[in-house]
Amino acid sequence: MADPRIGRSRILEHLNRIGINQAEYARRIGVSENFVSNVIRGKKKLSLVKSKRSADLFGCHIDDLCYWEYDSE
């Protein structure tokens, strides 16, 4: 079975869909705007708690916060 790994972030898609900006998103999940920018660029990762807050805010599943890539064995 192939192992999943986190691919590109889908946070910008969700922000556009619900109509809020990165600053408001950062405030709502309790992180800095700089941190959000780094997550979107793939330089940082959200904790499980921040991922859950994000998913609840966006009305989606945690799996929907990023694209998943699978390594073949």
OpenMM code with the backbone's topology and positions (N, CA, C; nanometers):
from openmm import Vec3, app, unit

residues = "MET ALA ASP PRO ARG ILE GLY ARG SER ARG ILE LEU GLU HIS LEU ASN ARG ILE GLY ILE ASN GLN ALA GLU TYR ALA ARG ARG ILE GLY VAL SER GLU ASN PHE VAL SER ASN VAL ILE ARG GLY LYS LYS LYS LEU SER LEU VAL LYS SER LYS ARG SER ALA ASP LEU PHE GLY CYS HIS ILE ASP ASP LEU CYS TYR TRP GLU TYR ASP SER GLU".split()
positions = [
    Vec3(0.0840, -0.1177, 0.0000),
    Vec3(0.0000, 0.0000, 0.0000),
    Vec3(0.0889, 0.1246, 0.0000),
    Vec3(0.0514, 0.2244, -0.0768),
    Vec3(0.1284, 0.3479, -0.0866),
    Vec3(0.1115, 0.4325, 0.0389),
    Vec3(0.2191, 0.4989, 0.0797),
    Vec3(0.2160, 0.5839, 0.1975),
    Vec3(0.1756, 0.7263, 0.1588),
    Vec3(0.0774, 0.7841, 0.2295),
    Vec3(0.0376, 0.9221, 0.1988),
    Vec3(0.1340, 1.0226, 0.2607),
    Vec3(0.1476, 1.1369, 0.1959),
    Vec3(0.2204, 1.2485, 0.2548),
    Vec3(0.1495, 1.3773, 0.2137),
    Vec3(0.1705, 1.4783, 0.2936),
    Vec3(0.1029, 1.6056, 0.2699),
    Vec3(0.1610, 1.6728, 0.1481),
    Vec3(0.0728, 1.7124, 0.0576),
    Vec3(0.1124, 1.7858, -0.0616),
    Vec3(0.0812, 1.9337, -0.0454),
    Vec3(0.0488, 1.9980, -0.1533),
    Vec3(0.0217, 2.1419, -0.1566),
    Vec3(-0.1008, 2.1771, -0.0720),
    Vec3(-0.0927, 2.2914, -0.0046),
    Vec3(-0.2019, 2.3407, 0.0794),
    Vec3(-0.3222, 2.3835, -0.0053),
    Vec3(-0.4417, 2.3620, 0.0480),
    Vec3(-0.5647, 2.4077, -0.0170),
    Vec3(-0.6305, 2.5209, 0.0618),
    Vec3(-0.5570, 2.5768, 0.1577),
    Vec3(-0.6142, 2.6805, 0.2433),
    Vec3(-0.6599, 2.8015, 0.1632),
    Vec3(-0.5815, 2.8471, 0.0665),
    Vec3(-0.6232, 2.9623, -0.0145),
    Vec3(-0.7565, 2.9366, -0.0848),
    Vec3(-0.7751, 2.8165, -0.1346),
    Vec3(-0.9026, 2.7816, -0.1995),
    Vec3(-1.0182, 2.7990, -0.1014),
    Vec3(-0.9983, 2.7492, 0.0206),
    Vec3(-1.1034, 2.7580, 0.1211),
    Vec3(-1.1273, 2.9021, 0.1646),
    Vec3(-1.0212, 2.9801, 0.1790),
    Vec3(-1.0367, 3.1212, 0.2149),
    Vec3(-1.1187, 3.1947, 0.1102),
    Vec3(-1.0873, 3.1714, -0.0157),
    Vec3(-1.1625, 3.2351, -0.1241),
    Vec3(-1.3073, 3.1899, -0.1247),
    Vec3(-1.3294, 3.0622, -0.0984),
    Vec3(-1.4653, 3.0075, -0.1003),
    Vec3(-1.5540, 3.0701, 0.0069),
    Vec3(-1.4964, 3.0888, 0.1289),
    Vec3(-1.5798, 3.1442, 0.2360),
    Vec3(-1.5660, 3.2961, 0.2483),
    Vec3(-1.4763, 3.3554, 0.1710),
    Vec3(-1.4661, 3.5010, 0.1637),
    Vec3(-1.3982, 3.5701, 0.2810),
    Vec3(-1.2935, 3.5085, 0.3352),
    Vec3(-1.2155, 3.5786, 0.4369),
    Vec3(-1.0695, 3.5843, 0.3935),
    Vec3(-0.9958, 3.6785, 0.4527),
    Vec3(-0.8550, 3.6924, 0.4155),
    Vec3(-0.7653, 3.6170, 0.5133),
    Vec3(-0.6368, 3.6137, 0.4827),
    Vec3(-0.5412, 3.5388, 0.5643),
    Vec3(-0.5325, 3.5940, 0.7059),
    Vec3(-0.5437, 3.7261, 0.7214),
    Vec3(-0.5354, 3.7869, 0.8541),
    Vec3(-0.6521, 3.7409, 0.9415),
    Vec3(-0.7713, 3.7415, 0.8882),
    Vec3(-0.8891, 3.6972, 0.9636),
    Vec3(-0.8794, 3.5486, 0.9956),
    Vec3(-0.8348, 3.4702, 0.9002),
    Vec3(-0.8163, 3.3266, 0.9220),
    Vec3(-0.7168, 3.3035, 1.0358),
    Vec3(-0.6036, 3.3733, 1.0316),
    Vec3(-0.5021, 3.3594, 1.1360),
    Vec3(-0.5609, 3.3926, 1.2726),
    Vec3(-0.6366, 3.5008, 1.2801),
    Vec3(-0.6979, 3.5410, 1.4061),
    Vec3(-0.7933, 3.4340, 1.4581),
    Vec3(-0.8734, 3.3781, 1.3677),
    Vec3(-0.9741, 3.2799, 1.4092),
    Vec3(-0.9160, 3.1480, 1.4576),
    Vec3(-0.8002, 3.1086, 1.4028),
    Vec3(-0.7427, 2.9810, 1.4489),
    Vec3(-0.6307, 3.0010, 1.5509),
    Vec3(-0.5961, 3.1279, 1.5803),
    Vec3(-0.5001, 3.1562, 1.6857),
    Vec3(-0.3539, 3.1455, 1.6481),
    Vec3(-0.3208, 3.1899, 1.5257),
    Vec3(-0.1810, 3.1912, 1.4820),
    Vec3(-0.1504, 3.3265, 1.4191),
    Vec3(-0.0241, 3.3503, 1.3854),
    Vec3(0.0148, 3.4760, 1.3217),
    Vec3(-0.0107, 3.4698, 1.1711),
    Vec3(-0.0220, 3.5867, 1.1113),
    Vec3(-0.0362, 3.5942, 0.9653),
    Vec3(0.0864, 3.5337, 0.8972),
    Vec3(0.2029, 3.5566, 0.9543),
    Vec3(0.3265, 3.5017, 0.8982),
    Vec3(0.3223, 3.3489, 0.8977),
    Vec3(0.2704, 3.2909, 1.0069),
    Vec3(0.2598, 3.1459, 1.0142),
    Vec3(0.1675, 3.0934, 0.9041),
    Vec3(0.0527, 3.1605, 0.8852),
    Vec3(-0.0417, 3.1200, 0.7800),
    Vec3(0.0267, 3.1250, 0.6440),
    Vec3(0.0996, 3.2309, 0.6184),
    Vec3(0.1710, 3.2442, 0.4917),
    Vec3(0.2687, 3.1284, 0.4715),
    Vec3(0.3390, 3.0912, 0.5782),
    Vec3(0.4333, 2.9797, 0.5701),
    Vec3(0.3629, 2.8460, 0.5482),
    Vec3(0.2474, 2.8283, 0.6074),
    Vec3(0.1700, 2.7050, 0.5853),
    Vec3(0.1260, 2.6980, 0.4395),
    Vec3(0.0762, 2.8075, 0.3874),
    Vec3(0.0294, 2.8104, 0.2480),
    Vec3(0.1445, 2.7821, 0.1517),
    Vec3(0.2632, 2.8312, 0.1829),
    Vec3(0.3811, 2.8087, 0.0972),
    Vec3(0.4466, 2.6733, 0.1204),
    Vec3(0.3969, 2.5970, 0.2194),
    Vec3(0.4512, 2.4640, 0.2445),
    Vec3(0.5732, 2.4618, 0.3343),
    Vec3(0.6039, 2.5727, 0.3991),
    Vec3(0.7215, 2.5792, 0.4856),
    Vec3(0.6910, 2.5384, 0.6295),
    Vec3(0.5642, 2.5426, 0.6677),
    Vec3(0.5201, 2.5023, 0.8013),
    Vec3(0.3975, 2.4130, 0.7865),
    Vec3(0.3638, 2.3430, 0.8945),
    Vec3(0.2458, 2.2570, 0.8953),
    Vec3(0.1577, 2.2945, 1.0136),
    Vec3(0.0280, 2.2821, 0.9957),
    Vec3(-0.0662, 2.3063, 1.1041),
    Vec3(-0.0633, 2.1897, 1.2024),
    Vec3(-0.0794, 2.2203, 1.3293),
    Vec3(-0.0959, 2.1140, 1.4291),
    Vec3(-0.2325, 2.0493, 1.4071),
    Vec3(-0.2540, 1.9379, 1.4721),
    Vec3(-0.3823, 1.8701, 1.4603),
    Vec3(-0.4956, 1.9588, 1.5110),
    Vec3(-0.4733, 2.0280, 1.6213),
    Vec3(-0.5765, 2.1164, 1.6773),
    Vec3(-0.6062, 2.2315, 1.5810),
    Vec3(-0.5028, 2.2940, 1.5251),
    Vec3(-0.5229, 2.4043, 1.4294),
    Vec3(-0.5891, 2.3527, 1.3010),
    Vec3(-0.5562, 2.2307, 1.2619),
    Vec3(-0.6211, 2.1707, 1.1447),
    Vec3(-0.7700, 2.1502, 1.1701),
    Vec3(-0.8042, 2.1038, 1.2896),
    Vec3(-0.9451, 2.0834, 1.3243),
    Vec3(-1.0194, 2.2162, 1.3278),
    Vec3(-0.9581, 2.3189, 1.3870),
    Vec3(-1.0209, 2.4521, 1.3874),
    Vec3(-1.0427, 2.5015, 1.2447),
    Vec3(-0.9428, 2.4795, 1.1605),
    Vec3(-0.9529, 2.5218, 1.0205),
    Vec3(-1.0656, 2.4484, 0.9487),
    Vec3(-1.0697, 2.3178, 0.9650),
    Vec3(-1.1735, 2.2374, 0.9000),
    Vec3(-1.3123, 2.2806, 0.9462),
    Vec3(-1.3277, 2.3064, 1.0751),
    Vec3(-1.4567, 2.3534, 1.1263),
    Vec3(-1.4928, 2.4888, 1.0663),
    Vec3(-1.3966, 2.5791, 1.0581),
    Vec3(-1.4193, 2.7107, 0.9994),
    Vec3(-1.4608, 2.6998, 0.8525),
    Vec3(-1.3926, 2.6127, 0.7785),
    Vec3(-1.4188, 2.5981, 0.6359),
    Vec3(-1.5368, 2.5071, 0.6052),
    Vec3(-1.5835, 2.4341, 0.7057),
    Vec3(-1.6938, 2.3405, 0.6826),
    Vec3(-1.6504, 2.2229, 0.5974),
    Vec3(-1.5312, 2.1706, 0.6267),
    Vec3(-1.4782, 2.0589, 0.5488),
    Vec3(-1.4128, 1.9587, 0.6438),
    Vec3(-1.3578, 1.8537, 0.5880),
    Vec3(-1.2823, 1.7551, 0.6651),
    Vec3(-1.1358, 1.7969, 0.6701),
    Vec3(-1.0650, 1.7515, 0.7714),
    Vec3(-0.9225, 1.7829, 0.7826),
    Vec3(-0.8480, 1.7395, 0.6562),
    Vec3(-0.8866, 1.6276, 0.5997),
    Vec3(-0.8210, 1.5788, 0.4763),
    Vec3(-0.8321, 1.6782, 0.3615),
    Vec3(-0.9313, 1.7671, 0.3660),
    Vec3(-0.9541, 1.8619, 0.2578),
    Vec3(-0.8687, 1.9881, 0.2687),
    Vec3(-0.7823, 1.9958, 0.3688),
    Vec3(-0.6983, 2.1146, 0.3861),
    Vec3(-0.5753, 2.1143, 0.2967),
    Vec3(-0.5447, 1.9992, 0.2383),
    Vec3(-0.4291, 1.9905, 0.1494),
    Vec3(-0.4542, 1.8820, 0.0451),
    Vec3(-0.3694, 1.8824, -0.0543),
    Vec3(-0.3694, 1.7727, -0.1502),
    Vec3(-0.2813, 1.6637, -0.0912),
    Vec3(-0.3205, 1.5398, -0.1087),
    Vec3(-0.2434, 1.4273, -0.0576),
    Vec3(-0.1699, 1.3606, -0.1726),
    Vec3(-0.0439, 1.3282, -0.1488),
    Vec3(0.0374, 1.2589, -0.2472),
    Vec3(0.0696, 1.1205, -0.1934),
    Vec3(0.0803, 1.0254, -0.2813),
    Vec3(0.1066, 0.8877, -0.2399),
    Vec3(0.2334, 0.8369, -0.3063),
    Vec3(0.3229, 0.7863, -0.2254),
    Vec3(0.4453, 0.7236, -0.2759),
    Vec3(0.4148, 0.5785, -0.3076),
    Vec3(0.4552, 0.5346, -0.4222),
    Vec3(0.4349, 0.3932, -0.4543),
    Vec3(0.5516, 0.3130, -0.3993),
    Vec3(0.5244, 0.1902, -0.3653),
    Vec3(0.6281, 0.1036, -0.3086),
    Vec3(0.6954, 0.0222, -0.4155),
] * unit.nanometer
topology = app.Topology()
chain = topology.addChain("A")
for resn in residues:
    res = topology.addResidue(resn, chain)
    for name in ("N", "CA", "C"):
        topology.addAtom(name, app.Element.getBySymbol(name[0]), res)
